């Protein structure tokens, strides 16, 4: 397998089964959480490239990692209009994403940096979340134009002829004829966020994607179940959390599969050292918050317990496993997981 394929899978991919969560973790200390978030944001700002405003520690996948960093900083309360170092970093990063060389004429945001449909979905989601948050009317209109083009490509890609097994989902390229849950969830969240922001997204597209998610689900015991990477595959922690959040984002709050998946996640919990720890914990924290009750309380405590011990001296996070070794990616995902209670990004609100 190529280095590119390995990194893309590592950046946004699968997960192995973790051990059960620690019993009765201490409640998060608000001041400690805020200090950890502040250190993480400072780390991201320090990774800004002074030449073009991108954020990342690698030369490739800069569109995707910059978009994740933007979402992470906005999620904890910073905006491009702020006259602060955080605001400047956001302005520079957003200008980088909006540059003409980041998008192809057909609206593809994942080709130029090699992140493919993973990166496309992430950047499209970021753009939908930034609608109305530009520094001026001109930038707001450019965000809308880019967002419209990106969502249209997602919609066209979904309609590529696929077998029943993969229908409604997405894969690595716009023309792919198969699908997986990881790529699908990013596209689906972008579409749902766009629809919530008033953009024209056919309800049929959302419904078809939800049906794909349902085909990826498997019962795992009484009142428990999970989502697999592809239909028929065994559920894992990260794919279960991703599938559950996607169902919630699409308004399936009372669906049996959501209830069973949240029960399964309550049993599993996040596990430090898992090869897809940050990817899974991002979805776990936000999804369980939306479920509410005991699930939300437990997830908040578990998320803080595992993340506080993993933050490095420089404010970054990095998985010990090489699959999530990119520090900007891991730090952005950790900040998004810790940002749940801020409610700044519309797509993640309960």
Helices and strands as residue ranges (DSSP letters): H 3-12, H 30-46, H 62-75, H 85-98, G 100-102, H 116-129, H 137-158, H 181-196, H 203-215, E 217-221, E 224-227, H 237-249, H 256-268, H 277-291, H 293-308, G 322-324, H 327-338, G 340-342, G 346-348
